[in-house]
Amino acid sequence: MILAAEITNAAPDFGQLAPVFEATMRQLAEQGVSETPEVVLADAGYWHHPQMHTIEQQGIEVLIPPDGNMREGKRRGWEDGVYQQMREKLSTDRGRKLYAQRKITIEPVFGQIKYNRHIDRFMRKGRSAARSEWRLVTATHNLLKLHSHWNATPA
């Protein structure tokens, strides 16, 4: 299920961790969910240390690799400190197991939308129109998930 559907006109994900996290928390609160997540998982593009620190101050663990999987080695200047601490945390059995959940929970959503439903670009112009379109796409994704769940559940 998609909990928050936001768009931006910035190409990289850098700086988007906090806005997406806050949108997710708003949606959960609006639905009456009072529990907070234990862990936030994101890919390397979302690495933004001040935003990660803000989330961690709320008692939520953040697992984001400082290096993308396409990169060989470490980014120059990102060898030590918080970067190395995160690498070490992600290299533990627990870190690997948790981070592996991102691949099987998040990535299939994009595959379903882009490849199975053939929605790989916005049809409408303008940020407001694109936002509305994206929210419609994500709402129909959730409806399809619910429909599949209801059909699979014995009466």
DSSP file (Angstrom, degrees, kcal/mol; ACC not computed):
  #  RESIDUE AA STRUCTURE BP1 BP2  ACC     N-H-->O    O-->H-N    N-H-->O    O-->H-N    TCO  KAPPA ALPHA  PHI   PSI    X-CA   Y-CA   Z-CA
    1    1 A M              0   0    0      0, 0.0     2,-0.6     0, 0.0   108,-0.1   0.000 360.0 360.0 360.0 140.3    0.0    0.0    0.0
    2    2 A I        -     0   0    0    136,-0.3     3,-0.1     1,-0.1   140,-0.1  -0.834 360.0-178.7 -93.9 124.1    1.2    3.5   -0.8
    3    3 A L        +     0   0    0     -2,-0.6     2,-0.4     1,-0.3    -1,-0.1   0.777  68.5  23.4 -94.7 -30.8    0.8    5.8    2.2
    4    4 A A        -     0   0    0     23,-0.1     2,-0.5     2,-0.1    -1,-0.3  -0.999  59.1-167.1-140.9 135.0    2.1    9.1    0.8
    5    5 A A        +     0   0    0     -2,-0.4     2,-0.3    -3,-0.1   130,-0.1  -0.900  23.2 158.6-126.5 101.4    2.3   10.2   -2.8
    6    6 A E        -     0   0    0     -2,-0.5     2,-0.3   128,-0.1    -2,-0.1  -0.854  20.4-158.9-121.1 155.0    4.4   13.3   -3.4
    7    7 A I        -     0   0    0     -2,-0.3     2,-0.3   120,-0.0   124,-0.1  -0.899   6.4-174.0-127.7 161.7    6.1   14.7   -6.5
    8    8 A T        -     0   0    0     -2,-0.3     8,-0.0     2,-0.1    -2,-0.0  -0.976  30.4-135.3-147.6 157.5    8.9   17.2   -7.0
    9    9 A N  S    S+     0   0    0     -2,-0.3     2,-0.5     0, 0.0    -1,-0.0   0.280  78.1 103.1 -97.4  11.2   10.5   18.8   -9.9
   10   10 A A        -     0   0    0      1,-0.1    -2,-0.1     2,-0.1     0, 0.0  -0.808  67.3-144.8 -91.7 131.9   14.0   18.1   -8.6
   11   11 A A  S    S+     0   0    0     -2,-0.5    -1,-0.1     2,-0.0     2,-0.1   0.935  77.9  59.7 -65.3 -48.9   15.6   15.2  -10.4
   12   12 A P  S    S-     0   0    0      0, 0.0    -2,-0.1     0, 0.0    34,-0.0  -0.402  79.1-130.4 -81.6 161.6   17.5   13.6   -7.4
   13   13 A D    >   +     0   0    0     -2,-0.1     3,-2.5     2,-0.1     4,-0.3   0.568  67.2 126.2 -81.3 -10.5   15.9   12.3   -4.3
   14   14 A F  T 3  S+     0   0    0      1,-0.3    32,-0.1     2,-0.1    34,-0.1  -0.238  77.4  16.8 -52.2 129.4   18.3   14.3   -2.1
   15   15 A G  T 3  S+     0   0    0     31,-0.2    -1,-0.3    30,-0.1    31,-0.1   0.426 101.6  96.8  87.9  -0.8   16.4   16.4    0.3
   16   16 A Q    <>  +     0   0    0     -3,-2.5     4,-2.1     2,-0.1     5,-0.3   0.526  55.7  86.8 -98.3  -6.5   13.1   14.5   -0.1
   17   17 A L  H  > S+     0   0    0     -4,-0.3     4,-2.7    29,-0.3     5,-0.2   0.952  91.8  43.5 -60.0 -52.7   13.4   12.2    2.9
   18   18 A A  H  > S+     0   0    0      1,-0.2     4,-3.1     2,-0.2     5,-0.3   0.927 113.5  49.8 -63.7 -47.2   11.8   14.6    5.4
   19   19 A P  H  > S+     0   0    0      0, 0.0     4,-2.1     0, 0.0    -1,-0.2   0.912 115.4  43.5 -59.5 -40.8    8.9   15.7    3.2
   20   20 A V  H  X S+     0   0    0     -4,-2.1     4,-2.3     2,-0.2    -2,-0.2   0.911 114.8  49.7 -70.4 -41.0    8.0   12.2    2.3
   21   21 A F  H  X S+     0   0    0     -4,-2.7     4,-2.6    -5,-0.3     5,-0.2   0.939 112.4  47.5 -60.4 -47.4    8.4   11.0    5.9
   22   22 A E  H  X S+     0   0    0     -4,-3.1     4,-2.3     1,-0.2    -2,-0.2   0.892 111.3  50.8 -63.7 -40.1    6.2   13.9    7.1
   23   23 A A  H  X S+     0   0    0     -4,-2.1     4,-2.3    -5,-0.3    -1,-0.2   0.900 111.1  49.3 -63.4 -40.4    3.5   13.2    4.5
   24   24 A T  H  X S+     0   0    0     -4,-2.3     4,-2.5     2,-0.2    -2,-0.2   0.927 110.7  49.1 -63.8 -45.4    3.5    9.5    5.5
   25   25 A M  H  X S+     0   0    0     -4,-2.6     4,-2.4     1,-0.2    -2,-0.2   0.878 110.5  51.5 -64.2 -37.4    3.1   10.4    9.2
   26   26 A R  H  X S+     0   0    0     -4,-2.3     4,-2.6     2,-0.2    -1,-0.2   0.929 110.6  48.6 -62.6 -45.2    0.3   12.8    8.4
   27   27 A Q  H  X S+     0   0    0     -4,-2.3     4,-1.3     2,-0.2    -2,-0.2   0.915 111.4  49.3 -62.7 -43.1   -1.5   10.1    6.4
   28   28 A L  H  <>S+     0   0    0     -4,-2.5     5,-2.8     1,-0.2     3,-0.3   0.926 112.1  48.5 -61.4 -44.4   -1.1    7.6    9.2
   29   29 A A  H ><5S+     0   0    0     -4,-2.4     3,-1.7     1,-0.2    -2,-0.2   0.903 107.8  54.6 -63.1 -41.4   -2.4   10.1   11.8
   30   30 A E  H 3<5S+     0   0    0     -4,-2.6    -1,-0.2     1,-0.3    -2,-0.2   0.794 108.2  50.4 -62.7 -27.3   -5.4   11.0    9.6
   31   31 A Q  T 3<5S-     0   0    0     -4,-1.3    -1,-0.3    -3,-0.3    -2,-0.2   0.370 122.6-106.9 -91.9   4.6   -6.3    7.3    9.5
   32   32 A G  T < 5 +     0   0    0     -3,-1.7     2,-0.7     1,-0.3    -3,-0.2   0.638  69.6 146.5  83.0  14.3   -6.0    7.0   13.3
   33   33 A V      < +     0   0    0     -5,-2.8    -1,-0.3    -6,-0.2    -2,-0.1  -0.762  17.8 173.6 -86.1 116.1   -2.8    5.1   13.3
   34   34 A S        +     0   0    0     -2,-0.7    -1,-0.2    -3,-0.1     2,-0.1   0.653  45.4  98.8 -99.4 -17.4   -0.9    6.2   16.4
   35   35 A E        -     0   0    0     -7,-0.1     3,-0.0     1,-0.0    -2,-0.0  -0.434  67.1-137.4 -69.8 144.2    2.0    3.8   16.4
   36   36 A T        -     0   0    0     -2,-0.1    -2,-0.1     1,-0.1    -1,-0.0  -0.760  26.2 -99.8 -98.6 150.3    5.2    5.3   14.9
   37   37 A P        -     0   0    0      0, 0.0     3,-0.1     0, 0.0    -1,-0.1  -0.290  20.0-146.9 -62.3 152.3    7.4    3.3   12.6
   38   38 A E  S    S+     0   0    0      1,-0.3    23,-2.5    22,-0.1     2,-0.3   0.798  79.9  22.3 -87.0 -32.5   10.4    1.6   14.1
   39   39 A V  E     -a   61   0A   0     21,-0.2     2,-0.5    23,-0.0    -1,-0.3  -0.992  59.6-152.7-140.4 141.6   12.6    2.0   11.0
   40   40 A V  E     -a   62   0A   0     21,-2.8    23,-3.0    -2,-0.3     2,-0.4  -0.975  19.3-166.6-110.9 126.7   12.7    4.2    7.9
   41   41 A L  E     +a   63   0A   0     -2,-0.5     2,-0.3    21,-0.2    23,-0.2  -0.935  17.1 153.6-114.8 135.8   14.4    2.5    4.8
   42   42 A A        -     0   0    0     21,-1.7    60,-0.1    -2,-0.4     2,-0.1  -0.983  40.5-101.7-153.5 161.0   15.4    4.4    1.7
   43   43 A D    >   -     0   0    0     -2,-0.3     3,-2.1    21,-0.2     4,-0.2  -0.304  48.4 -90.5 -82.2 173.3   18.0    4.1   -1.1
   44   44 A A  G >  S+     0   0    0      1,-0.3     3,-1.8    23,-0.2    24,-0.1   0.732 118.4  70.7 -58.3 -27.1   21.2    6.1   -1.2
   45   45 A G  G 3  S+     0   0    0      1,-0.3    -1,-0.3    22,-0.1   -30,-0.1   0.745  93.2  57.8 -63.5 -22.2   19.7    9.0   -3.1
   46   46 A Y  G <  S+     0   0    0     -3,-2.1     2,-0.3   -32,-0.1    -1,-0.3   0.430  72.3 131.8 -87.8   0.6   17.7   10.0    0.0
   47   47 A W    <   +     0   0    0     -3,-1.8     2,-0.2    18,-0.2   -32,-0.1  -0.376  17.2 148.0 -59.3 116.8   20.9   10.4    2.1
   48   48 A H    >>  -     0   0    0     -2,-0.3     4,-2.7   -34,-0.1     3,-0.5  -0.743  33.0-158.3-152.1  95.8   20.5   13.8    3.8
   49   49 A H  H 3> S+     0   0    0      1,-0.3     4,-2.8    -2,-0.2     5,-0.2   0.843  88.3  50.2 -54.7 -45.9   22.1   13.7    7.2
   50   50 A P  H 3> S+     0   0    0      0, 0.0     4,-1.9     0, 0.0    -1,-0.3   0.913 114.8  45.3 -60.4 -39.4   20.2   16.6    8.8
   51   51 A Q  H <> S+     0   0    0     -3,-0.5     4,-1.8     2,-0.2    -2,-0.2   0.896 113.3  50.0 -69.5 -38.4   16.9   15.1    7.8
   52   52 A M  H  X S+     0   0    0     -4,-2.7     4,-2.5     1,-0.2    -1,-0.2   0.920 109.9  51.2 -62.7 -42.8   18.0   11.7    8.9
   53   53 A H  H  X S+     0   0    0     -4,-2.8     4,-2.0    -5,-0.2    -2,-0.2   0.891 106.8  53.9 -62.4 -41.1   19.0   13.1   12.3
   54   54 A T  H  < S+     0   0    0     -4,-1.9     4,-0.4    -5,-0.2    -1,-0.2   0.900 111.0  45.8 -60.7 -42.0   15.6   14.8   12.7
   55   55 A I  H ><>S+     0   0    0     -4,-1.8     3,-1.5     1,-0.2     5,-1.1   0.914 110.7  52.9 -67.5 -43.0   13.8   11.5   12.1
   56   56 A E  H ><5S+     0   0    0     -4,-2.5     3,-2.0     1,-0.3    -2,-0.2   0.827  98.9  64.0 -62.5 -31.7   16.2    9.7   14.5
   57   57 A Q  T 3<5S+     0   0    0     -4,-2.0    -1,-0.3     1,-0.3    -2,-0.2   0.690  95.2  61.1 -65.6 -16.9   15.5   12.2   17.2
   58   58 A Q  T < 5S-     0   0    0     -3,-1.5    -1,-0.3    -4,-0.4    -2,-0.2   0.333 126.7-101.6 -89.3   6.5   11.9   11.0   17.1
   59   59 A G  T < 5S+     0   0    0     -3,-2.0     2,-0.5     1,-0.3    -3,-0.2   0.689  83.0 129.2  83.6  19.7   13.1    7.5   18.1
   60   60 A I      < -     0   0    0     -5,-1.1    -1,-0.3   -21,-0.0   -21,-0.2  -0.930  56.5-129.8-111.8 126.5   12.9    6.1   14.6
   61   61 A E  E     -a   39   0A   0    -23,-2.5   -21,-2.8    -2,-0.5     2,-0.5  -0.510  19.0-153.1 -73.5 140.2   15.9    4.2   13.2
   62   62 A V  E     -a   40   0A   0    -23,-0.2     2,-0.6    -2,-0.2   -21,-0.2  -0.972   9.6-171.5-117.4 126.4   17.0    5.4    9.7
   63   63 A L  E     +a   41   0A   0    -23,-3.0   -21,-1.7    -2,-0.5    -2,-0.0  -0.923  23.5 144.9-121.2 105.8   18.8    3.0    7.4
   64   64 A I        -     0   0    0     -2,-0.6   -21,-0.2   -23,-0.2    26,-0.1  -0.980  45.0-127.4-138.7 122.3   20.1    4.6    4.2
   65   65 A P        -     0   0    0      0, 0.0   -18,-0.2     0, 0.0   -19,-0.1  -0.500   9.2-144.9 -70.0 138.1   23.3    3.5    2.6
   66   66 A P  S    S+     0   0    0      0, 0.0     2,-0.4     0, 0.0     9,-0.1   0.684  85.1  58.3 -74.1 -15.9   25.7    6.4    1.9
   67   67 A D  S    S-     0   0    0     16,-0.1   -23,-0.2     7,-0.1   -22,-0.1  -0.944  85.1-125.7-118.6 134.1   26.9    4.8   -1.3
   68   68 A G    >   -     0   0    0     -2,-0.4     3,-1.2     1,-0.1   -25,-0.0  -0.361  24.1-118.1 -70.6 156.5   24.7    3.8   -4.2
   69   69 A N  T 3  S+     0   0    0      1,-0.3    -1,-0.1    -4,-0.1    -2,-0.0   0.633 113.4  58.6 -73.2 -11.4   24.8    0.3   -5.5
   70   70 A M  T 3  S+     0   0    0      2,-0.1     2,-0.3     0, 0.0    -1,-0.3   0.574  90.1  92.0 -88.6 -10.7   26.1    1.4   -8.9
   71   71 A R    <   -     0   0    0     -3,-1.2     2,-0.6     2,-0.1     4,-0.1  -0.662  69.9-141.1 -89.8 136.5   29.1    3.1   -7.3
   72   72 A E  S    S-     0   0    0     -2,-0.3     2,-0.1     2,-0.1    -2,-0.1  -0.863  70.8 -16.1 -92.7 123.0   32.4    1.3   -6.8
   73   73 A G  S    S-     0   0    0     -2,-0.6     2,-0.3    -6,-0.0    -2,-0.1  -0.321 102.2 -41.9  81.1-166.2   34.0    2.2   -3.5
   74   74 A K        -     0   0    0      1,-0.1     2,-0.1    -2,-0.1     5,-0.1  -0.684  59.7 -99.6-102.1 152.2   33.1    5.1   -1.3
   75   75 A R    >   -     0   0    0     -2,-0.3     3,-2.2     3,-0.2     2,-0.2  -0.453  49.8 -99.2 -65.1 140.5   32.3    8.7   -2.3
   76   76 A R  T 3  S+     0   0    0      1,-0.3    -1,-0.1     2,-0.1     0, 0.0  -0.445 112.0  18.7 -63.5 130.2   35.3   11.0   -1.7
   77   77 A G  T 3  S+     0   0    0     -2,-0.2    -1,-0.3    -3,-0.1     3,-0.2   0.308 109.2  84.7  90.3  -7.5   34.9   12.8    1.6
   78   78 A W    <   +     0   0    0     -3,-2.2    -3,-0.2     1,-0.1    -2,-0.1  -0.116  55.8 105.3-115.0  34.6   32.3   10.3    2.8
   79   79 A E  S    S+     0   0    0     -5,-0.1    -1,-0.1     4,-0.1     2,-0.1   0.850  78.9  23.0 -84.1 -34.9   34.8    7.7    4.1
   80   80 A D  S >  S+     0   0    0     -3,-0.2     3,-1.3     3,-0.1     4,-0.5  -0.372  94.6  33.9-121.2-168.1   34.5    8.2    7.9
   81   81 A G  T 3> S-     0   0    0      1,-0.3     4,-2.3     2,-0.2     3,-0.2  -0.268 121.4  -2.6  62.8-135.5   32.2    9.4   10.6
   82   82 A V  H 3> S+     0   0    0      1,-0.2     4,-2.1     2,-0.2    -1,-0.3   0.801 133.4  58.6 -62.3 -29.3   28.4    9.0   10.2
   83   83 A Y  H <> S+     0   0    0     -3,-1.3     4,-2.1     2,-0.2    -1,-0.2   0.941 109.7  41.6 -66.2 -46.8   29.0    7.5    6.7
   84   84 A Q  H  > S+     0   0    0     -4,-0.5     4,-2.5     2,-0.2    -2,-0.2   0.871 111.7  56.3 -69.1 -36.3   31.1    4.7    8.0
   85   85 A Q  H  X S+     0   0    0     -4,-2.3     4,-2.3     1,-0.2    -1,-0.2   0.912 108.9  47.1 -60.0 -41.9   28.8    4.2   11.0
   86   86 A M  H  X S+     0   0    0     -4,-2.1     4,-2.7     2,-0.2    -2,-0.2   0.908 110.0  52.3 -67.6 -41.3   25.9    3.6    8.6
   87   87 A R  H  X S+     0   0    0     -4,-2.1     4,-1.2     1,-0.2    -2,-0.2   0.922 111.7  47.2 -58.2 -43.2   27.9    1.2    6.5
   88   88 A E  H  X S+     0   0    0     -4,-2.5     4,-0.5     2,-0.2     3,-0.2   0.900 111.6  50.0 -65.8 -40.8   28.7   -0.8    9.6
   89   89 A K  H >< S+     0   0    0     -4,-2.3     3,-0.9     1,-0.2     6,-0.4   0.900 112.3  47.7 -63.8 -40.7   25.1   -0.7   10.8
   90   90 A L  H 3< S+     0   0    0     -4,-2.7    -1,-0.2     1,-0.2    -2,-0.2   0.691 105.3  60.4 -74.0 -18.5   23.9   -2.0    7.3
   91   91 A S  H 3< S+     0   0    0     -4,-1.2    -1,-0.2    -3,-0.2    -2,-0.2   0.558  85.3  95.7 -87.7  -7.1   26.6   -4.7    7.3
   92   92 A T  S <X S-     0   0    0     -3,-0.9     4,-2.8    -4,-0.5     5,-0.3  -0.373  90.8-110.1 -74.5 162.8   25.2   -6.4   10.4
   93   93 A D  H  > S+     0   0    0      1,-0.2     4,-2.4     2,-0.2     5,-0.2   0.925 121.3  47.8 -57.4 -45.0   22.8   -9.3   10.0
   94   94 A R  H  > S+     0   0    0      2,-0.2     4,-2.8     1,-0.2     5,-0.2   0.929 112.4  48.6 -62.6 -46.1   20.0   -7.1   11.4
   95   95 A G  H  > S+     0   0    0     -6,-0.4     4,-2.7     1,-0.2     5,-0.2   0.914 113.0  47.0 -61.2 -45.0   20.9   -4.2    9.1
   96   96 A R  H  X S+     0   0    0     -4,-2.8     4,-2.0     2,-0.2    -1,-0.2   0.916 113.6  48.9 -62.9 -43.1   21.1   -6.5    6.0
   97   97 A K  H  X S+     0   0    0     -4,-2.4     4,-0.8    -5,-0.3    -2,-0.2   0.932 114.6  44.0 -64.2 -46.4   17.8   -8.2    6.9
   98   98 A L  H >X S+     0   0    0     -4,-2.8     3,-1.1     1,-0.2     4,-0.6   0.937 114.2  48.9 -63.7 -46.6   15.9   -4.9    7.4
   99   99 A Y  H >X S+     0   0    0     -4,-2.7     3,-1.0     1,-0.3     4,-0.8   0.828 102.3  62.9 -66.5 -29.8   17.4   -3.2    4.3
  100  100 A A  H 3X S+     0   0    0     -4,-2.0     4,-1.2     1,-0.2     3,-0.3   0.784  91.9  67.3 -63.6 -25.5   16.5   -6.2    2.2
  101  101 A Q  H <X S+     0   0    0     -3,-1.1     4,-1.6    -4,-0.8     5,-0.3   0.827  90.9  62.3 -63.3 -31.2   12.8   -5.5    3.1
  102  102 A R  H <X>S+     0   0    0     -3,-1.0     4,-2.4    -4,-0.6     5,-1.2   0.914 101.1  52.1 -59.7 -42.6   13.0   -2.3    1.0
  103  103 A K  H  <5S+     0   0    0     -4,-0.8    -1,-0.2    -3,-0.3    -2,-0.2   0.857 115.8  38.8 -64.5 -35.8   13.7   -4.2   -2.1
  104  104 A I  H  <5S+     0   0    0     -4,-1.2    -1,-0.2     3,-0.1    -2,-0.2   0.590 124.4  37.0 -95.1  -9.3   10.7   -6.5   -1.7
  105  105 A T  H  <5S+     0   0    0     -4,-1.6     4,-0.2    -3,-0.2    -3,-0.2   0.775 126.5  26.8-106.2 -35.7    8.2   -3.9   -0.4
  106  106 A I  T >X5S+     0   0    0     -4,-2.4     4,-1.1    -5,-0.3     3,-1.1   0.905 113.6  55.3 -96.0 -49.8    9.0   -0.7   -2.3
  107  107 A E  H 3><S+     0   0    0     -5,-1.2     4,-2.0     1,-0.3     3,-0.3   0.853 101.1  58.6 -59.9 -38.6   10.6   -1.7   -5.6
  108  108 A P  H 3> S+     0   0    0      0, 0.0     4,-2.8     0, 0.0    -1,-0.3   0.821  99.5  60.7 -61.1 -27.8    7.7   -4.0   -6.7
  109  109 A V  H <> S+     0   0    0     -3,-1.1     4,-2.3    -4,-0.2    -2,-0.2   0.936 106.7  44.5 -62.7 -45.7    5.3   -1.0   -6.4
  110  110 A F  H  X S+     0   0    0     -4,-1.1     4,-3.0    -3,-0.3     5,-0.4   0.884 112.9  51.9 -66.9 -37.4    7.3    0.9   -9.1
  111  111 A G  H  X>S+     0   0    0     -4,-2.0     4,-2.2     2,-0.2     5,-1.5   0.921 110.0  49.2 -62.6 -43.7    7.5   -2.2  -11.2
  112  112 A Q  I  <>S+     0   0    0     -4,-2.8     5,-1.9     3,-0.2     6,-0.2   0.930 117.5  40.2 -60.7 -46.7    3.7   -2.7  -11.0
  113  113 A I  I  <5S+     0   0    0     -4,-2.3     6,-2.3     3,-0.2    -2,-0.2   0.949 124.1  35.5 -70.3 -49.2    3.0    0.9  -11.9
  114  114 A K  I  <5S+     0   0    0     -4,-3.0    -3,-0.2     4,-0.2    -2,-0.2   0.927 131.9  20.3 -74.4 -46.0    5.7    1.4  -14.6
  115  115 A Y  I  <5S+     0   0    0     -4,-2.2    -3,-0.2    -5,-0.4    -2,-0.1   0.884 128.2  38.6 -98.6 -42.8    5.8   -2.0  -16.3
  116  116 A N  I   <S+     0   0    0     -5,-1.5    -3,-0.2    -4,-0.2    -4,-0.1   0.890 130.0  30.2 -77.7 -38.4    2.6   -3.8  -15.6
  117  117 A R  S   <S-     0   0    0     -5,-1.9    -1,-0.2    -6,-0.3    -3,-0.1   0.497 100.8-131.7 -97.7  -4.9    0.3   -0.8  -15.8
  118  118 A H        +     0   0    0     -6,-0.2     2,-0.8     1,-0.2    -4,-0.2   0.833  56.2 143.8  58.9  37.2    2.4    1.1  -18.4
  119  119 A I        +     0   0    0     -6,-2.3    -1,-0.2    -7,-0.2    -2,-0.1  -0.846   7.8 139.1-105.6  95.2    2.4    4.3  -16.5
  120  120 A D        +     0   0    0     -2,-0.8     2,-0.3     1,-0.2    -1,-0.1   0.293  62.4  25.8-124.0   8.6    5.8    5.7  -17.0
  121  121 A R  S    S-     0   0    0     -3,-0.1     2,-0.3    -7,-0.0    -1,-0.2  -0.978  82.1 -97.4-162.2 159.6    5.2    9.4  -17.6
  122  122 A F        -     0   0    0     -2,-0.3     8,-0.1     1,-0.1     7,-0.0  -0.592  20.6-160.7 -81.2 144.3    2.7   12.1  -16.7
  123  123 A M  S    S+     0   0    0     -2,-0.3     2,-0.3     6,-0.1    -1,-0.1   0.661  70.9  67.0 -95.8 -20.9    0.0   12.9  -19.3
  124  124 A R  S    S-     0   0    0      5,-0.1     2,-0.3     2,-0.1    -2,-0.1  -0.736  79.1-123.2-106.3 152.5   -0.9   16.3  -18.0
  125  125 A K        +     0   0    0     -2,-0.3     4,-0.3     4,-0.1    -2,-0.1  -0.642  66.5  41.0 -94.4 148.6    1.2   19.5  -17.8
  126  126 A G  S  > S-     0   0    0     -2,-0.3     4,-2.5     3,-0.1     5,-0.2   0.147  84.3 -92.7  96.0 149.7    2.0   21.5  -14.7
  127  127 A R  H  > S+     0   0    0      1,-0.2     4,-2.6     2,-0.2     5,-0.2   0.901 122.3  49.4 -64.1 -43.8    3.0   20.6  -11.2
  128  128 A S  H  > S+     0   0    0      2,-0.2     4,-2.3     1,-0.2    -1,-0.2   0.908 113.7  46.6 -64.1 -41.9   -0.6   20.6   -9.8
  129  129 A A  H  > S+     0   0    0     -4,-0.3     4,-2.5     2,-0.2    -2,-0.2   0.907 112.9  49.2 -66.7 -41.6   -1.9   18.4  -12.6
  130  130 A A  H  X S+     0   0    0     -4,-2.5     4,-2.8     2,-0.2    -2,-0.2   0.896 110.3  51.6 -65.0 -39.3    1.0   16.0  -12.3
  131  131 A R  H  X S+     0   0    0     -4,-2.6     4,-2.4     2,-0.2    -2,-0.2   0.934 111.3  47.0 -62.8 -45.3    0.5   15.8   -8.6
  132  132 A S  H  X S+     0   0    0     -4,-2.3     4,-2.0     1,-0.2    -2,-0.2   0.913 113.2  49.3 -61.4 -42.7   -3.2   15.0   -9.1
  133  133 A E  H  X S+     0   0    0     -4,-2.5     4,-2.5     2,-0.2    -2,-0.2   0.922 110.9  49.2 -63.3 -44.5   -2.4   12.4  -11.7
  134  134 A W  H  X S+     0   0    0     -4,-2.8     4,-2.6     1,-0.2    -1,-0.2   0.897 110.7  50.3 -63.6 -40.1    0.2   10.8   -9.5
  135  135 A R  H  X S+     0   0    0     -4,-2.4     4,-2.2     2,-0.2    -1,-0.2   0.860 110.0  50.6 -67.6 -33.9   -2.2   10.6   -6.6
  136  136 A L  H  X S+     0   0    0     -4,-2.0     4,-2.5     2,-0.2    -2,-0.2   0.918 110.5  49.8 -66.3 -42.8   -4.8    9.0   -8.8
  137  137 A V  H  X S+     0   0    0     -4,-2.5     4,-1.9     1,-0.2    -2,-0.2   0.925 113.7  45.1 -60.7 -45.2   -2.3    6.5  -10.0
  138  138 A T  H  X S+     0   0    0     -4,-2.6     4,-2.2     2,-0.2  -136,-0.3   0.866 111.5  52.6 -70.9 -34.4   -1.3    5.6   -6.4
  139  139 A A  H  X S+     0   0    0     -4,-2.2     4,-2.4     2,-0.2    -1,-0.2   0.920 110.7  47.1 -65.3 -42.3   -4.9    5.5   -5.3
  140  140 A T  H  X S+     0   0    0     -4,-2.5     4,-2.5     2,-0.2    -2,-0.2   0.855 108.6  56.1 -68.7 -32.1   -5.8    3.0   -8.1
  141  141 A H  H  X S+     0   0    0     -4,-1.9     4,-2.1    -5,-0.2    -2,-0.2   0.947 109.7  45.9 -59.2 -47.5   -2.7    1.0   -7.1
  142  142 A N  H  X S+     0   0    0     -4,-2.2     4,-2.6     1,-0.2    -2,-0.2   0.893 111.1  52.2 -64.0 -39.9   -4.1    0.7   -3.6
  143  143 A L  H  X S+     0   0    0     -4,-2.4     4,-2.8     1,-0.2    -1,-0.2   0.911 108.9  50.2 -62.8 -41.5   -7.5   -0.2   -4.8
  144  144 A L  H  X S+     0   0    0     -4,-2.5     4,-2.6     2,-0.2    -1,-0.2   0.901 110.1  51.0 -62.5 -39.8   -6.1   -2.9   -7.0
  145  145 A K  H  X S+     0   0    0     -4,-2.1     4,-2.4     2,-0.2    -2,-0.2   0.934 112.2  46.0 -61.3 -46.7   -4.2   -4.2   -4.0
  146  146 A L  H  X S+     0   0    0     -4,-2.6     4,-3.0     2,-0.2     5,-0.2   0.917 111.7  51.7 -62.8 -43.4   -7.3   -4.2   -1.9
  147  147 A H  H  X S+     0   0    0     -4,-2.8     4,-2.4     1,-0.2    -2,-0.2   0.927 111.3  47.2 -59.6 -46.3   -9.3   -5.9   -4.7
  148  148 A S  H  X S+     0   0    0     -4,-2.6     4,-1.7     2,-0.2    -1,-0.2   0.895 112.7  49.9 -61.9 -40.4   -6.7   -8.7   -5.0
  149  149 A H  H  X S+     0   0    0     -4,-2.4     4,-1.3     2,-0.2    -2,-0.2   0.927 111.6  47.3 -64.6 -45.5   -6.6   -9.1   -1.2
  150  150 A W  H  < S+     0   0    0     -4,-3.0    -2,-0.2     1,-0.2    -1,-0.2   0.888 112.6  49.4 -64.5 -38.7  -10.4   -9.4   -1.0
  151  151 A N  H  < S+     0   0    0     -4,-2.4    -1,-0.2    -5,-0.2    -2,-0.2   0.818 112.5  48.0 -69.0 -30.2  -10.5  -11.9   -3.9
  152  152 A A  H  < S+     0   0    0     -4,-1.7    -1,-0.2    -5,-0.2    -2,-0.2   0.684  93.8  88.5 -83.5 -18.6   -7.8  -14.0   -2.3
  153  153 A T  S  < S-     0   0    0     -4,-1.3     2,-0.0    -3,-0.2    -4,-0.0  -0.698  82.7-123.8 -85.2 123.4   -9.5  -14.1    1.1
  154  154 A P              0   0    0      0, 0.0    -2,-0.1     0, 0.0    -1,-0.1  -0.352 360.0 360.0 -64.9 144.8  -11.9  -16.9    1.5
  155  155 A A              0   0    0     -2,-0.0    -2,-0.0     0, 0.0    -5,-0.0   0.465 360.0 360.0 -79.0 360.0  -15.5  -15.9    2.5
